[in-house]
Amino acid sequence: MENNLNSNHQHDTEHEEVLLLEEVAIAGKQIILYNDDFNTFDHVIDSLIKICRHDAIQAEQCAFIVHYHGKCSVKNGSYDVLEPMCTALLERGLNAEIE
């Protein structure tokens, strides 16, 4: 009987681990913002504040990272949460994608 309980507990633990990994995979998306030659710092900062709900300092830091490194992860979350934000960034003329 004890062996069967251990087997069931191990199966439950393995099942829980699989579910956690699936949650991480689902929520593990990010919006990547890419550098371009036509959007101003102010436009990028304003867009990150309004769309991604960054504070001013975070938005400015992301804008500088994009400018100097070519890209920056600006928001993490599930695809369903990120998709409308990414679409709004694209509508503002920014170059962004979900990875």
N, C-alpha and C positions, 0 to 999 in steps of 0.2 A: 504494500500500500504506500509506504513512504517513497519508494522509487517512482511510483506513478505520480505522486504529488510533486516531486522534484522535476519530473519530466514536463508536467503541466506548467509549473512555474517557469521553467526554462523557455518553453514555447511562448508563454505570455510575455516574458521579457524580450524575447527575440521579436515578437510581433510589435511590441511597443517601440523598440528601436527602429524597426522598419517604418512605422508611422511617423516617428520623429524625423527620420531622414527624408521622407516624402514631404513633410511640412517645410523643412529647410530648403529643399529643392524648389518648392512652389514659391516660398517667400524670398528666396535668394536671388531675386532679380534686381537689376539696377539700371537707372537711366545714366547713360554716358553722354556727356555734352562735348562736342568737338569744336575746335578752333575754326574760325573763318576769317576772311579779310574784310568783311563789310559791316559786322555788328559792332557797336560801340560798347565800351565797358559799362556805361550807364544802362544801356538797353539790356545787356546780359544780366546785370545785377538786379535791375527792376523786375525782369522776367523770373529770376530765381526766387525773389521775395514773394511775388504775386502767385506764381504757379506752384512752386515747390515748398512754399512757406518757410524759406530760409530767413534768418535774421540778417541784418545788413552786413555784419562782419563775416558770417558764413558765406553769403552770396559774393562778397568782394573777394574772399579767399579763393572760392571756386573759380571766379572769373580770371584771377591771376594764374591759377594752376592751368586752366584751359589755354590761356595765352602763351604761357612759357613751356608747357609740356604737351600741348596739342589736344589733350582731352582730360576729362575729370568725371568721376562718378559723383553725381549731384543728388541722387535720391535712391534709397534702397526700399524694397518691399515686394509685395506680390504683383504679378503681372496686372491683375484687375485694378489695383490701386494706381500703378505707374502708367498704364496705357493712356488714360485721359490727360495726365500731366505731360507725357511725352508728346502727345498730339498737340496740346496747347503750346508747347515750346516750338514745335515745328511750324505752327500757324503764325508764330511771332517771328519766323524767319531764322530760327536757330537750327543748328545741325545736331540732332540728338537721336539716340536709339536705345532700345531696351535690350540688355544682354542678360 
